[in-house]
Amino acid sequence: MELAQGQEPCVVVRRASGPVRVAAVRRHGGWVFAWGRGRDHWGPALDGETPHRIRAAAW
């Protein structure tokens, strides 16, 4: 867990090529997990596929 001052709290997944930071944010009236920029780097927090997408990004 990373609690940097002035930034959203996030979970940091360490990897050789650099960390992946995953934050829970409100988007489109609901909660999503965001781990980068762009359409391919966020998913609904309650979607069972989103954790698999985060894991794939961390590999």
C-alpha angles and dihedrals in degrees: 000000000000120000102181115177112256094014136091114268111256145174113245120215108198120218136162094256093050138291126300111218116206119195132180109229137169112251132161092358096306143066123277136176112237122193104166142346128302138031094298094056103067138054140176111283093229096046111109091215096058096078089052090053091050091050091050090052090052095055 
